[in-house]
Amino acid sequence: MLVTRTETAKIGQKHPHGEVFCDWLSIYQEHPAGGLPVINDGYVVKFGADALREWIDPETGEVVRAVFDATKAEFTTQRKIEHEGSYESRLSIRCDGYRVELSGNVGRFDRPDNLFGLGVVETVEKASRIVSALGLPWFSDVDATAGLAHSQTHLRTNAVITRVDLTQNYATGSKEAAYKVIQSMAGTPTARGGVMPKAYPHGLTWNEGSRRHYQKLYYKAESLGQWASPDVVEYCRNNGIVRFEVSIKARELADRGLQSVTAWARHEKGQKMENVIFGHFAKVLDREQVSMAEIHGIPGKLGMVAQAYLDGRDPYRTSGAADKTRRTWRKQLRAFGIDIAAPMNVQHLARTVRTVELVPVHAPDWYQVAA
């Protein structure tokens, strides 16, 4: 149960699990035998500083122009194409004849919205159908080195997943309640490292810019896009749908052994792998925080500081305590889920505890998740 302090709101979860799906996929696969269609959007060539030289007219001795010495190219990269589907959906795809790459919101491709989606394995299957339509092979976990010379077998030929975004929708009951949840979570650090969130107009992010993973919590009705149906928009607004999302990058996937399609097909304790991994990162929603009744469990002066903050006063700026003391209070109270340096909205404080439950939701019967 999660207890927070926007309008002394108490926010909890009825059910620990719900419909977790893949909202982004980046994947590639090597095919050492080659012979695949070359698909790109041109080339990007990087030259060193010494590649630019002047051309001098031998008759006049004048500098006519500067030219690049092609032999000085440091590297050449093929640009990915933007493969477009309906509803302004796009994927980035590239093949140099040996390596097939795809990246984007595969579940959203050719659909008017991404309110609900597919599991990771199903997303890979959809990605495979898309590249297959371009004349490329499916992404798979199969031994593609059979018949090759021994020197070639060191190449990793299974499909390699380098980014997966997992997400789940939660109902809060109303738009007002959804924003109360977001405001409440604004003072909640991550369990590992105590990273505080960054606030945006309609949501929050944790670990933004990390090379391993980051999380987002936001009000979904504001990010549906122009193609969402009136039914979808109404559903999000009437139910106060908020979305929690975790973007897991290559380093984290490698450390967890989740770069293969087979790894995502596993189950643990009866749960699909996306539910298991999402649940680990969604613990920020379950962090035990402080209710009015629990304030008495914070000892001595620290408890008094916490009580003053939750009563709408500003002990961080008006207590008269030394800077070092105030910083110590803040560090100790953040362990209880209270950040006394964060502004308290006094106008919205209430003396009673009001319950707002974060309830994981499944797609309603009328909503179609097409693969």
Steps between C-alpha positions, in 0.01 A plus 500: 500500500628841403418799716584846371435861583328692226184611677604237753404247234543131565585310183515124482475202264218246514677250277877443469483398133313607190542530126864582431596547135786611276491864391836515316739247349854534361639179351759381250624173352819408313483276193864411418409335168382839372305542180214695661338805337684822583254738664612844611438870456840593366837528670667715762879532454732647763830649385800594710630856510772415247247379241423853379761623259528787258505456123731741324470580132843405356483770232400799714617384840167608648304302759191395313321287759539271797439127455472194720754223467276192506787285627493701824150389599497383861177303468186468290159428650181408323203701622185317607186545296183624665251230411154657520171336582151639533404754769843668468670201661868445417781253558873534432637212290839434345677211326851508351466156345614321816346671802128572542402772750162628615404754764177668604158460656415179318173450686381844390593440133194512270271569799324824601625484860708293741276501806552123530747283316683172460745302709869503411497170308186603309662837424805325355267289285329813370839659431596187307191522281583862424859433390384188314276722286819683397667178393700449821510190726314469829669579830564169674707305750638234267849384410574681176870393487443152356714441193724803559876491542618469861648852494152640441317321780611748767235742375188522715231392258193488724278808513632748757260730686663830599203691640161406639243740645246333728185676612179456695188713535340582835155640571474769767131587450523849355729756342524681834605183678754422228675831552492453877689174453758673282537787747536255787767297323701816429666456840568127464858388426594171338575214736855458365709815514222723631465685169229765514263541203500782247164669457325583172154655438326161479739261671832406655818318403760317710862438387451705186810479281619174656678255272337208681135580569256778582136519610205725418162563660251716311135577431420301189214711360749776414719274283252304288560693179256620236396156373361357823128427482248691715438178695869470590525866603184476710623178663829663603334812637211332680729248668787739571748271322863550594780302341820378661772418250852361533753524217763226533815550296773271369725492809216415735359241259842335467553488877160341547544253214208650309650574160353191331145429393514166685574677828177699469303183428581361846267508800587542866259383769221491244562855378604615155848647494376852419289493817796383707738766370242779504412413859861547604515855364145590606597465867524878508118492498499271804752684713388509861446864584370691798140548611387727782480204735857399417646846562524406867744226400755759383709575807551828684564826321486326161139396561411858593658628178304243299175593673559871437559435130186287465302767681590743224788684666846532344762379750766480231496875433350661810627293796811712549713186527850492354538388139680182606218413741231558239687286249524223760123521569430477130726199446352312798137577410542399138546147631137530620384634163485866611700770323471814711679701229215434256233774499186406692175616342327633811175577318446132435583368846218323683468368854345171394660219305339446159564175316606490136575149379731419211320206338677317213257462210453261210373596156118534502301258284441760227871577460686300235873436530586386147827320450 
